[in-house]
Amino acid sequence: MGSEDGADDERPVHRVWVDSFEIAAAQVTNAEYAAFAAPPCANDPNFNHPDQPVVAVSWFDAMAYCRWLGAFRLPTEAEWECAARGGMEGWRYPWGDDPLPSRALEAPQKVGQRAPNAFGLVDMCENVHEWCSDWYSNNYYSVSPERNPRGPDSGTRRVSRGGSWRHQVKFSRCAARSSIPPDFRYTDYGFRVARDAASIDR
């Protein structure tokens, strides 16, 4: 987990063990969120297509959706990076070391427009930033536990991961970290859900 050639908060590179978990193949869409509540941008044609990721949801909104689903939650930062890498620990991106060509975008694309990674997950490092469950600390990697790190006990910002349609460079590296206060709502912020393996119906 982490990178030696990225931002300071990605250091040190360290090995992490995470227990078995499931994570959604795609970001939560407007259609999925609408079964719970009206998507925040339901009246904006740039953001309201059923197959676009729901955006402008706060961390609290995302958590409420997870609770409504039952047995679901936001992924931890460690789980998210594990999922993004798709088993390819040395790659900078889910697809390899080279960034893809960036496209001019005015809004997020429909989910799943590119090929999935080795775990079958789409849009892990692009489209919208994704909320994680952890509080953010720029020096957390120096003190995080080896097994199932869940972030600091408190903070003022929540971790987010992944790239954004809004930025000049649309993709993020698997190790890249970002964060904002949990009550903020931006049109390039969405989420995907996860759950513990123990909660999976067999």
N, C-alpha and C positions, 0 to 999 in steps of 0.2 A: 504494500500500500504506500502511496506517495511517489514522489519524483525528485531526483537530484537536479534536474534542469528546469524546474518550474519556479513558482513563487516560493517565498520563504516558508509559508504555512504548509507547504507540501513536504517539508523535511522534518525529521529524517525518514528515508525509506525504511519500512519496517514490515516484518511478517505478521500477519493477523490471521487468526482462526475464527471463522464464524460458523455457528451451528446451522444445520440444514434449514432452508427457508424457501418459500415460493415468492416470486415477484411477478407482477403483471407484465405481459408481453408488450403492452403499449401504455402510453399515458392515458389517463382517464379522459374520455371524450365528452363533448357536450351532451350527446344522447344518453350516455351512462349517468352523468351527473344530474340530468333533468328528471330522472326517476326519483331523485332525492330532493332537489330544490331547483329553482330556476337558475340557469347559468348566469353569472354576473353580466355577461355581454350578449344576452339573448336577443337584444334589439339592434345589435351592431352587425351589419352584413359582413364586415371583415373578420368577425370572430365567432359567428353563430352557426356555422355549418355543423350538422350533427357529428361528422367524422373528424372535425378539428378537436385538438385538446381543449378542455375547459381551461380558461385563463382568468386572471384577476381574482383568484381565490387566495385568501390568506392561509397561513399555516393552520390557524384555528378552523377555517372552513374545511380544509383538507382532512384534519383530524375528525371533524364532525361527520364527514362522509364515511370515513373508515369505521367509525363507531356505528353508523347507520347500517353498513354492510354486515357488521358482526364478525368478530374474529380476525378482522383485518386491521392494518396499521400502516404507517409510513415506514419505508425502509430506513435502517440506520445508514449512516454515511459509509461504514465499512461494507455493509451488504450491497449498497448501491455500486461502489467501486468494483467489488467482486463481480457483480452482475454485468457491469459495463464492459469489463475486460473479457468476459466470455471464455475464461480459461487461458487466455493468452497474456500471461503476466508481463511480458516485456514490451508489448505494443503500446504506443502512445494513444491510439484510438481503437475503437472496437474492430475496425477493419484493417489496421496495420499502422505504419509509422508516418504515412504521408497524409496531410489533410486533403479532403475532397474539394473540388471547385466550389466556391461560395456563389450563391445566387441572390439576386436582389429580391427581397421579400417585403411585403407590406403587412404580413400577418403570418401566423403559423400555418404550416401545411396540414392537410389531413394526415392522420397518423399512418405510419407504415408505408411511406412512399419510397423508402430505400430498403435494400436487402437487410434481413436481420443478422445479428451477430451469431456466434457459435452456440449461444444458449437460446436462440430463437427470439431475442428481444429486439425491438425496433426503437429508433430515435433516442438511444441512450445518451448520446452526446450532442444532440441537436434538437431543434424545433422550439422547445420551451425549457426554461430552468425548472428543475423538479425539487420540491420540498423534501427534506429528510427529517427524521425525528430528532436529531441531535441539536443541542445547543452548540454554538460555534465558539472556538477559541483558536487563535492563530498559533499557539504553541502546544496544542493538545497532543500532537504526535510524539512529543518528547516524554509524555507521561501516560499515554494511553495503555491500557492493559493489552496483553497479547490475544486474549480470548474475548470475543464478543464485545468490543468497545462500543459504548453507547453515548460517548460525548461527555462533556463536563456536566456537573450536577446543576449548574445554573448559568445564566448568561443574559444577554440582551438581544442577541441575534440567533436565528436558526440557520442551520446549514442548508444550502441548496447545491445541486449538482447539475451538470449538463449545459449544453449550449443554448443559444437563443436566436430566433429569427430576427430580432431587433439589432443585433450587433453587426459590425462590419465583417468580422469573422464569425460565421454562423455555428462553428463547431467548437467544442471544448475537448481537451485531452481527458482521458479517463481519470487522471489524478487531480485535475483542476478543481479547486474548492471555491465556493462563493457563499455569501450569507446576506440576509437582510432581517430586520425586525419582523417577528411573526405576525404582526397585525397589518403589514403592508400588503397591498394588492396591486400587482402590475400585470399588464397584458402579455408579458412574456414569461409569466410564472404559472406553472401547473403542477401536476404530481402524478405518480403511479402508486398503486397499493402493493403491500406485501403481507405475508402472514407466516407464522411459525409453522414448521413442519408438523409439530404435535397437534395443530388445530386442523390439519387437512383430513377430510373425511375419506376413509378407505372403504 
